[in-house]
Amino acid sequence: MDRQTQIEIEAAAFRTLRNHLMEDRKDVQNIDMMNLAGFCRNCLSRWMQEAANERGFEMTKEQAREIFYGMPYDDWKAQHQTEASDDQKAAFDKSFAENVGDKG
């Protein structure tokens, strides 16, 4: 497989993942993803931002989130995010420290 084909396949897989998380599984909370997998939708949008910035395209966290979520992040939260339990918040603090640290 040539490099360009690999890049296109990887990009297609990413778009499928994004669609799955944004369309098919809106019910899955970011906090649960972070607690179980060590990443969430916000991480994916941050990785997009970092990739853009590394390539000389200035992108803010808010811009990256709006691209990934397909709407302003506050709108997504209002439509789909539920209140986290104390247990979820405690698990998140641990997972965030282990997986994101000061990158957030």
N, C-alpha and C positions, 0 to 999 in steps of 0.2 A: 504494500500500500504506500502510495506516495504521501508526502507530508501534507499537501493541500487537501487531499481526500480525508486524511485523518482529522485535520482541523475542522472540515465540514461535518464529519460524522460526530465529533465531539460537540460542536455547536448545536447540531440537531438534537443530540441527547440532552444538552442543557435546556434547550427550548422545551423539550418534552417534560423534563423535570419541573421547570417553571410553570408550565401549563397545568401539570398534575397538582402542584401545590396551590396555584392561584384559582383554578377552575374546578377541578375534581374534588379537592380536599380542603376547601375553605374552612371546614369544621376542625381541622387539626390546628391546635394552637401553637404559636411560636415557642412558648415556654415549654410545652411538652416535647417539641422537636429538639430544643436545646438540651433539655434534661436527659433525653434518651439518646440523641445522636451527636450532641456537641456542636450543632449548628442549626440555624433556622433561616427563615426568609430574609431577615435582616443581615445575616452573615453573607448570604448569597448576593444581596445587593451591595454590601460592602466590598466583596471580592470583585464585583463588576467595577465599582468606583476605583479600587486600587489598580485594576488592570488598565482602565482608561487613563488614570493619572500617570502610570508607569510609561504609557505610550505617548505622553504629552498632551492628552485631552483633559482639560480641567473639568472635574465633575465633583460636585458636593455630595455629601451624604444624602441630603434631601432630594437632589436630582436623581441619584442612583436609586433611591427607594421608589420614587415616582415612576421611573422607567420599569423597575422590577414589578412593583405592585400594580401598575397600570392606572394609578390614581395617587393623589397625595396620601401619604402614610396615615395621617390623622383620619382621613375618610375610611381607609381600610379598617383601622382599629375600631372606629365607630360602628361599622357594619358587621365585623366578624370577630372581634376580640372579646373574650369574656374575662371576668375578674378572676385572677389567680388566687388559689388557696395559699395559706401560710406554708404548707408543705411544698407546694410547687415553687414558691418564692425562695425558700431555703435551698431546695435542690438547684434552682437556677443560679443562685449566688455561687454555689460550688462549681457548677458546670461552666459558668461564665469565666470564673477565675482560671479554671483549668484550660479552657479552649480559646478564650479571647484575650483575657488579661487586659492590658492597657490599650488594645486596638480598638475598643468600642467607642 
